[in-house]
Amino acid sequence: MPYYLTGSRITLNNTYLAGVGIEMSELKRLEEEVREYKKTLKAFLENAPDAMFVHDIEGNILDLNSKAEKLLDINRKDYIGSSILDTGLIGEKCLPIIVDGLKEIKKGRANKPFEIEIMTKKGSRIFVEITGFPITKDGKAQVCDIIRDVTGLKRGNKATVKKTKK
């Protein structure tokens, strides 16, 4: 059993040891649970079928998954700490949509899914559906954005419209 022990030598006619021992097995068990929970959450983030961003309420990127790196042709190290508004991935006409989404999150409400066009780091234009929802970590409000590539659907719809017009 793990214990936290502390002691001191005391001299009163003789020399004694006075101390306190605290049994810590419950604390150790809880610490292990937290480690396992963090591993599970990290595995969830990394293995999610869609791109995911975690950012603070102001839009500063805290984490993103490998699907986001692949979808946007980016390296997470280059973006963590950056504002999603300043990454260059979101065009000027879509910035107000993102800002409105952040305002809703600040009110504690999840965003309804919305579509925007994003420019990947390599210059490709893609359409994504974003759903953002508030989360709390260490008492601080954060946001998790799930980003789904809908480019194929959008291009498929355009092809259908063109066929119909002929």
C-alpha positions in Angstrom: 0.0 0.0 0.0 1.3 3.4 -0.8 1.8 5.8 2.1 3.0 9.3 2.5 5.2 9.5 5.5 6.7 12.4 7.4 8.6 12.4 10.6 10.8 14.3 12.9 13.2 13.5 15.7 12.2 14.8 19.0 14.4 14.8 22.1 12.6 14.7 25.5 14.8 12.8 28.1 15.2 10.3 25.2 15.2 10.6 21.4 11.9 9.8 19.7 10.5 9.8 16.2 7.2 11.5 15.8 5.4 11.3 12.4 2.3 11.0 10.4 1.5 8.4 7.8 -1.3 8.9 5.2 -2.5 5.9 3.3 -2.7 6.9 -0.4 -4.0 3.9 -2.3 -7.3 5.7 -3.2 -5.3 8.7 -4.5 -3.1 6.5 -6.6 -6.1 4.7 -7.9 -7.8 8.0 -8.9 -4.5 9.2 -10.5 -4.4 6.1 -12.6 -8.1 6.5 -13.6 -7.3 10.1 -14.7 -4.3 8.9 -16.8 -6.4 6.2 -18.5 -9.2 8.7 -19.1 -6.8 11.1 -20.7 -5.4 8.3 -22.9 -9.0 7.4 -24.0 -9.8 11.0 -24.8 -6.6 11.4 -26.8 -7.3 8.1 -28.7 -10.9 9.4 -29.4 -9.5 12.7 -30.7 -6.9 11.0 -32.9 -9.2 8.3 -34.2 -12.3 10.3 -34.8 -13.6 10.0 -38.4 -13.6 13.8 -38.9 -11.1 16.6 -38.4 -11.3 18.1 -34.9 -10.0 21.3 -33.4 -10.0 22.3 -29.7 -9.6 26.0 -29.1 -10.3 28.5 -26.3 -13.3 30.8 -26.3 -11.3 33.5 -28.1 -10.4 31.1 -31.0 -6.8 30.2 -30.0 -6.0 26.7 -31.1 -5.1 24.3 -28.3 -5.1 21.0 -30.1 -6.2 19.3 -33.3 -6.2 15.8 -34.6 -4.3 14.1 -37.4 -7.4 14.1 -39.6 -7.3 18.0 -39.4 -3.6 17.9 -40.4 -4.4 15.7 -43.4 -7.6 17.5 -44.5 -5.9 21.0 -44.3 -2.4 20.0 -45.3 -1.0 21.4 -42.1 1.3 20.5 -39.3 -0.3 20.8 -35.9 2.9 22.3 -34.3 2.6 25.3 -36.6 -1.0 26.0 -35.6 -1.2 25.3 -31.9 -1.3 28.7 -30.1 -2.5 30.5 -33.3 -5.9 32.1 -33.6 -8.3 30.3 -36.0 -9.1 33.7 -37.3 -5.5 34.4 -38.3 -4.5 31.0 -39.8 -5.2 32.1 -43.4 -7.3 29.0 -43.8 -10.6 30.9 -43.6 -11.5 33.4 -46.3 -12.6 37.0 -45.5 -16.2 36.3 -46.4 -16.4 33.3 -44.0 -14.8 35.1 -41.0 -18.1 36.7 -39.8 -19.7 33.2 -39.7 -16.8 32.0 -37.5 -17.1 35.0 -35.2 -20.8 34.5 -34.9 -20.2 30.9 -34.0 -17.8 31.9 -31.2 -20.4 34.4 -29.8 -22.9 31.5 -29.6 -20.3 29.3 -27.8 -19.6 32.1 -25.4 -23.2 32.0 -24.4 -22.8 28.3 -23.7 -24.7 27.1 -26.7 -23.5 24.6 -29.4 -23.5 25.8 -32.9 -25.9 24.5 -35.5 -23.8 22.9 -38.3 -22.8 25.4 -40.9 -20.8 25.2 -44.1 -17.9 27.3 -45.2 -15.2 27.2 -47.8 -11.6 26.8 -46.5 -8.3 27.2 -48.3 -5.9 24.4 -47.4 -2.2 25.2 -46.9 -1.4 23.9 -50.4 -4.0 26.2 -51.9 -6.9 23.8 -52.5 -10.4 25.1 -51.9 -12.6 22.7 -49.9 -16.0 22.9 -48.4 -16.5 21.9 -44.8 -19.3 21.5 -42.4 -18.4 22.7 -38.9 -20.2 21.9 -35.7 -18.8 23.6 -32.6 -19.8 22.8 -29.0 -18.6 24.1 -25.6 -16.5 22.0 -23.3 -14.9 22.9 -19.9 -11.4 22.0 -18.9 -10.0 23.0 -15.5 -12.9 25.4 -15.1 -12.2 27.2 -18.4 -14.5 27.3 -21.4 -13.2 25.7 -24.5 -14.6 24.7 -27.8 -14.5 21.5 -29.8 -15.1 21.9 -33.5 -15.9 18.8 -35.6 -15.0 19.6 -39.2 -16.4 17.3 -41.9 -15.3 17.6 -45.5 -18.3 18.0 -47.7 -16.5 19.0 -50.9 -17.6 15.9 -52.7 -21.2 16.5 -51.8 -21.0 20.1 -52.9 -19.4 19.2 -56.2 -21.9 16.4 -56.7 -24.7 18.9 -56.2 -23.2 21.3 -58.7 -22.9 18.5 -61.3 -26.6 17.6 -60.7 -27.6 21.2 -61.2 -25.6 21.5 -64.5 -27.2 18.3 -65.8 -30.7 19.6 -64.9 -30.1 22.9 -66.7 -29.3 21.2 -70.1 
